[in-house]
Amino acid sequence: MGYSKKIIKSLFLSLFIAFSGNVSGAAVDSVTVAGRIVNLPAKGARTVIVNECDISDKSERKVAEVDSARAFMARIPFSFGHTFTINYKKRLFINVYAEPGDSVFVEIDASKKPLEFHISGDNGTMNEEYSHAYNDLSTIYHGINLPADTVPLTEYMPVFKSEVARTGSIVRDYVEKNKISQDVAMLLCLDNLFNIANQAIGFRGRGLEEQLAFLTDPIFGIENAENAKVMIFPYHLSSLCARFPEYVKNMPKGVARDLAYASSNGEIVPERSEFADTAYYDRIYGDADVNLEVGSIKSGDVVVLEGDSIYTLKRQNPLEWVMKKYPGCPIYLDISATWCGPCRAALASSEGVREHFKDSEIVFVVCWLKSDKESWTMVAPSIHNAVQIFVDDDDLANRMMSTLNVNGFPAYYLIGRDGGINHDGVPGFKDPELPEFLRSLK
């Protein structure tokens, strides 16, 4: 026939995307993600995780199994245009932008170090540019140096804005040097602001007035619908909503206020008419069919740090293991990642809580997922009065996150005396109501 392999491959990908976008009558309120892993070794990771990155409890994290043809496909609900992540193996987070009804195709080369990937489908050109640019710039947020979150706003805000300006300058230089398109440049600038804001959302200042002033500073433009295009913006809204629900009620109707309500975890239930997108309201506030089945988690190899002892568990379901180790005890479970600033900050600030309850029956467990083992060995010794479980098996981590519906780090759960596991209403390590919640478990 004379067709080159490159042409045949392009035709195949085009047909695959067209098919996956319409299979079973794909709805306009979803996004289809399909792809394949090339050069997959015999014992290579065989799951891909697609995270919708909606801040609400109804956000979906789909685990897509790689089939015998090395292909995968998943469909996630989507109510408005924003970025989300596709993850394969540890810390390969591919950031993608999509609109409801889009189809995205990803090809990952498992033989490359670091892994190589390419994106096509709807918004393919933009996503190819955006995802690689985001990865190139991601390291600039490792060295953010903010003051203690208890200093006055007049001292805190200038430093915060100087850090935003410093990293923003790096982003702008990158955009100019690499001739980045205008749409992608906007996403990168928003990511820059809210990546740093995410490290500052625990700001306490000198009281509620200063907290409100920080969270609503004009630099954030929290009512700007464009902000919602980046997946990290809703975390800022979530912090505002949790502390100042009345402010949220006074926001103008639109995607930002919809997200603010959705992030409230049921604490604020508005009228349906208050949502700009009533279909999104129906999804967020409709009856949930939540079933957290610990026993369904795949077994794998994990490393445990318990007191001064460190050992490896072979072919274990880590949560079943800890329940058998401490039968009949309430288990407070923290799902964290070593690269997550809020995770480390929450663990550091809660040392006193764990110390206070160390002689009770309550068992504190920190389960590290999607993390670098070398980083963990540096962080772990500073955390006391907790059993630490490091999950080194990426497929196991994916399945745990899917089963527990982990939509972001940190995430908190309670495993009751009867072995039942619950996420709703479980305070985090930095929540002031945590001590009273733990006392009620005695």
C-alpha positions in Angstrom: 0.0 0.0 0.0 3.0 2.3 0.5 1.7 4.0 3.7 4.5 4.9 6.1 4.3 3.8 9.8 4.0 7.4 10.8 0.9 7.9 8.6 -0.7 4.7 9.8 -0.1 5.6 13.4 -1.7 9.1 12.9 -4.7 7.5 11.3 -5.0 5.0 14.2 -4.8 7.7 16.8 -7.4 9.9 15.0 -9.8 7.0 14.8 -9.2 6.0 18.4 -9.9 9.5 19.6 -13.0 9.9 17.5 -14.3 6.5 18.7 -13.5 7.1 22.3 -15.2 10.5 22.3 -18.5 9.0 21.0 -18.5 5.5 22.5 -21.8 4.8 24.3 -22.9 8.3 23.4 -20.4 10.2 25.5 -22.2 13.0 27.3 -21.2 16.6 27.0 -20.7 16.7 30.8 -17.8 14.3 30.7 -14.3 14.0 29.3 -12.9 10.8 27.7 -9.2 10.0 28.3 -7.6 7.3 26.2 -4.1 6.3 25.4 -1.4 3.7 25.4 1.9 2.8 27.0 4.6 2.0 24.6 7.7 0.0 25.4 6.1 -1.3 28.6 8.4 -3.8 30.4 7.0 -7.1 31.6 6.8 -5.9 35.2 6.0 -2.3 34.4 3.1 -0.4 36.1 -0.2 -1.3 34.5 -2.5 1.4 35.8 -3.0 5.0 34.9 -4.9 7.3 37.2 -7.1 10.1 35.8 -8.0 12.7 38.4 -10.8 15.1 37.6 -9.4 17.7 40.1 -12.7 19.1 41.2 -12.4 20.2 44.9 -15.7 18.7 45.9 -16.2 15.3 47.6 -17.9 14.1 44.3 -14.6 14.6 42.4 -13.7 11.4 40.6 -10.4 9.6 40.4 -10.5 6.8 37.9 -8.0 4.0 37.7 -7.6 2.8 34.1 -6.2 -0.6 33.6 -3.7 -1.1 30.7 -5.0 -4.0 28.5 -3.1 -6.5 26.5 -2.6 -4.0 23.7 -1.1 -1.6 26.2 -4.1 0.7 25.8 -6.3 2.3 28.4 -9.5 4.4 28.6 -11.4 6.3 31.3 -14.3 8.7 31.3 -14.6 11.4 34.0 -17.4 13.8 34.8 -16.7 17.4 33.7 -18.8 20.4 34.4 -16.7 23.3 33.2 -13.4 23.9 31.4 -10.3 23.4 33.6 -7.1 21.5 34.0 -6.9 18.0 35.4 -4.1 15.3 35.8 -3.2 12.0 34.2 -0.7 10.1 36.3 1.5 7.2 35.5 4.0 5.9 38.0 5.4 8.1 40.8 5.2 11.8 40.3 4.5 11.8 36.5 1.6 14.2 36.7 0.6 15.2 33.2 -1.5 18.4 33.4 -4.2 18.7 30.7 -6.9 21.3 29.9 -10.3 20.1 28.7 -13.8 21.4 28.1 -16.9 19.2 28.8 -17.3 16.7 25.9 -13.6 16.7 24.9 -11.6 13.6 24.2 -7.9 13.4 25.1 -5.3 10.9 23.9 -2.0 10.3 25.7 0.9 8.2 24.6 3.5 7.4 27.2 6.9 5.9 26.5 7.8 3.7 29.5 11.3 3.1 28.3 12.5 6.7 28.7 14.0 8.2 31.9 12.4 10.5 32.6 9.2 9.1 31.0 8.2 10.8 27.8 4.6 11.6 26.8 2.7 13.2 24.0 -0.8 14.5 23.9 -3.3 14.7 21.1 -7.1 15.0 20.7 -9.2 18.0 21.5 -7.0 21.0 22.5 -4.1 18.7 21.6 -1.6 21.4 20.4 -2.3 23.5 23.5 -2.0 20.6 25.9 1.2 19.3 24.4 2.7 22.8 24.9 1.1 23.3 28.3 1.9 20.0 29.9 5.5 20.1 29.0 5.9 23.7 30.1 4.2 23.0 33.4 6.7 20.1 34.0 9.6 22.3 33.1 8.5 25.0 35.6 7.3 22.8 38.4 10.6 22.9 40.4 10.5 26.6 40.9 7.9 26.1 43.6 10.1 23.9 45.8 12.0 26.8 47.4 9.2 29.1 48.3 10.1 30.9 51.5 7.1 32.4 53.4 7.0 33.7 56.9 5.3 31.9 59.8 1.6 31.9 59.3 1.0 33.7 62.6 2.9 36.9 61.7 0.8 40.1 61.0 -0.7 40.5 57.5 1.4 43.6 57.0 4.5 41.5 57.4 3.2 38.4 55.6 1.7 39.9 52.5 4.7 41.7 51.1 6.8 38.5 51.3 4.0 36.5 49.7 3.7 39.0 46.8 7.5 39.2 46.4 7.6 35.4 46.0 4.8 35.5 43.4 6.7 38.2 41.5 9.9 36.3 41.7 8.5 33.0 40.3 6.3 35.0 37.9 9.4 36.6 36.4 10.8 33.1 35.8 7.5 32.0 34.1 7.4 35.1 31.9 11.0 34.6 30.8 10.2 31.0 30.0 7.1 32.1 28.0 9.1 34.6 26.0 12.1 32.3 25.4 10.0 29.4 24.2 7.4 31.5 22.3 4.5 30.0 24.4 1.0 30.7 23.1 -1.2 33.3 24.8 -3.7 30.7 26.2 -1.0 28.5 27.7 0.8 31.6 29.1 -2.4 32.5 30.9 -2.7 29.0 32.5 1.0 29.1 33.5 0.6 32.5 35.2 -2.5 31.4 37.1 -0.7 28.2 38.1 2.1 30.3 39.4 -0.1 32.4 41.6 -2.2 29.6 43.1 0.7 27.2 43.5 2.2 29.7 46.0 -1.2 30.5 47.4 -1.7 26.8 48.1 1.3 27.0 50.4 -0.2 30.0 52.2 -3.8 29.0 52.7 -3.0 28.1 56.4 -2.3 31.8 57.1 -3.8 32.8 60.5 -2.3 36.2 61.0 -3.7 38.2 64.0 -7.3 37.0 63.7 -10.2 36.4 61.3 -10.1 39.9 59.9 -6.6 39.5 58.6 -7.4 36.0 57.3 -10.3 37.4 55.3 -8.1 40.2 54.0 -5.5 37.8 52.8 -7.8 35.3 51.1 -9.7 38.1 49.3 -6.7 40.3 48.4 -7.1 41.7 44.8 -4.1 39.7 43.7 -6.3 36.6 43.7 -9.3 38.0 41.9 -11.4 35.2 43.4 -14.5 36.1 41.5 -12.8 35.9 38.1 -14.1 32.9 36.2 -10.8 32.6 34.3 -9.1 31.4 37.6 -11.3 28.3 37.6 -9.4 27.1 34.5 -6.5 25.9 36.7 -7.2 23.0 39.1 -5.4 24.5 42.0 -7.6 27.6 42.3 -10.5 25.8 44.1 -8.2 25.0 47.1 -8.0 28.8 47.7 -11.8 29.0 47.5 -12.1 26.1 49.8 -10.1 27.8 52.5 -12.2 31.0 52.1 -15.5 29.0 52.1 -14.6 27.0 55.2 -13.8 30.1 57.3 -16.2 32.7 55.8 -19.4 31.1 54.5 -21.3 34.4 54.5 -18.7 35.9 52.1 -19.3 33.1 49.7 -23.1 33.7 49.7 -22.4 37.3 48.6 -20.3 36.3 45.6 -21.9 36.9 42.2 -23.4 33.9 40.6 -20.9 32.1 38.4 -18.4 29.2 38.2 -16.3 30.6 41.1 -19.3 30.6 43.5 -20.4 27.2 42.2 -16.9 25.9 43.1 -17.0 27.6 46.5 -20.2 25.9 47.4 -19.0 22.6 46.1 -15.9 22.8 48.3 -17.8 23.3 51.5 -18.3 19.6 52.0 -22.0 20.0 52.8 -21.5 22.7 55.4 -23.3 25.2 53.2 -26.2 23.8 51.1 -27.5 26.5 48.8 -30.7 26.6 46.9 -30.4 25.0 43.4 -31.3 28.3 41.8 -28.1 29.9 43.3 -25.9 27.7 41.1 -24.9 29.1 37.7 -24.8 25.5 36.4 -27.8 23.6 37.9 -26.5 20.3 36.4 -23.4 20.8 38.5 -25.6 21.4 41.6 -27.4 18.1 40.9 -24.2 16.3 40.8 -22.7 17.8 43.9 -25.8 17.7 46.1 -27.4 14.5 44.7 -27.4 11.3 46.7 -24.0 9.8 46.8 -23.4 6.0 46.5 -20.2 5.9 48.6 -18.8 2.6 49.4 -15.3 2.5 50.9 -14.3 -1.2 50.9 -10.9 -1.6 52.5 -10.8 -5.3 51.6 -11.0 -4.5 47.9 -7.5 -2.9 47.9 -4.9 -4.8 46.0 -2.0 -6.2 48.1 1.5 -5.0 47.5 4.9 -4.3 49.2 5.1 -1.5 51.7 7.6 -0.1 54.2 6.5 0.5 57.7 8.1 2.8 60.3 6.7 2.0 63.8 8.5 3.7 66.7 12.2 3.0 66.1 11.5 -0.1 64.0 11.4 -0.1 60.2 10.5 -3.1 58.2 9.0 -4.2 54.8 5.7 -6.0 54.4 5.4 -8.3 51.5 2.1 -8.7 49.5 -0.1 -6.9 52.1 -3.2 -4.8 52.0 -1.7 -2.0 54.2 -5.0 -1.0 55.8 -6.1 -4.5 56.5 -2.6 -5.0 58.1 -3.0 -2.1 60.4 -6.5 -3.1 61.4 -5.2 -6.6 62.3 -2.3 -5.1 64.1 -4.5 -2.9 66.3 -7.8 -4.8 66.6 -10.7 -2.9 68.0 -8.8 0.4 68.1 -10.0 3.5 66.4 -7.5 4.4 63.7 -7.0 8.0 62.5 -5.6 7.8 59.0 -3.8 10.6 57.2 -3.1 10.1 53.5 -0.2 12.3 52.6 2.6 12.9 50.0 6.1 14.0 50.7 6.0 16.7 48.0 2.8 18.2 49.5 3.6 21.3 51.6 0.3 21.4 53.4 0.7 17.7 54.4 4.1 18.3 56.0 2.9 21.5 57.7 -0.2 19.7 59.1 1.9 16.9 60.5 4.4 19.3 62.1 1.7 21.4 63.7 -0.1 18.4 65.1 2.8 16.9 67.1 1.1 18.1 70.3 -2.2 16.4 69.5 -0.6 13.0 68.9 1.5 13.5 72.0 -1.6 14.1 74.1 -3.4 11.0 72.8 -0.4 8.7 72.7 -1.5 6.7 75.7 -5.1 6.3 74.4 -6.4 3.5 72.2 -6.4 5.8 69.2 -3.8 4.8 66.6 -2.4 7.5 64.3 -1.4 6.2 60.9 0.3 8.2 58.1 0.1 6.6 54.8 2.5 8.1 52.2 1.3 7.7 48.5 2.8 9.0 45.3 6.0 9.9 47.1 9.8 9.7 46.7 11.3 7.2 49.2 14.5 9.3 49.7 12.3 12.3 50.6 10.3 10.2 53.0 13.5 9.0 54.8 14.2 12.6 55.5 10.7 13.6 56.6 9.8 10.5 58.6 12.1 10.9 61.6 10.5 14.3 62.5 7.0 12.7 62.8 6.3 11.1 66.2 3.6 9.0 67.8 2.3 7.7 64.4 2.7 4.5 62.4 4.0 5.5 59.0 3.3 3.3 55.9 5.2 4.1 52.8 3.6 2.7 49.7 6.3 2.0 47.1 4.1 0.1 44.6 2.5 2.7 42.2 -0.3 0.4 41.2 -1.2 -0.2 44.8 -1.1 3.6 45.4 -3.5 4.1 42.5 -6.0 1.5 43.7 -5.9 2.9 47.2 -6.6 6.4 46.0 -9.4 5.1 43.8 -11.0 3.0 46.5 -10.8 5.7 49.2 -11.7 8.5 46.7 -8.6 10.5 47.6 -9.0 13.7 45.6 -6.1 15.6 47.1 -3.5 15.6 49.8 -3.8 15.5 52.7 -6.9 13.4 53.1 -8.2 12.1 56.5 -10.2 9.0 57.4 -11.4 7.2 60.5 -11.4 3.4 60.7 -13.8 2.7 63.6 -13.6 -0.1 66.2 -15.9 -2.2 64.0 -13.5 -1.9 61.0 -15.8 0.5 59.1 -14.0 3.4 57.3 -15.4 6.9 57.1 -14.2 10.1 55.4 -17.1 12.5 55.9 -16.8 14.8 58.9 -13.3 13.6 59.9 -11.3 16.8 60.9 -7.8 17.3 59.5 -4.7 17.6 61.6 -4.9 21.4 61.5 -8.6 21.6 62.3 -9.3 23.1 65.7 -12.1 20.6 66.3 -9.8 17.6 66.0 -9.0 17.2 69.8 -12.7 17.1 70.7 -13.4 14.7 67.8 -10.7 12.4 69.1 -11.9 12.6 72.7 -15.3 11.4 71.5 -13.7 8.2 70.2 -12.5 7.1 73.7 
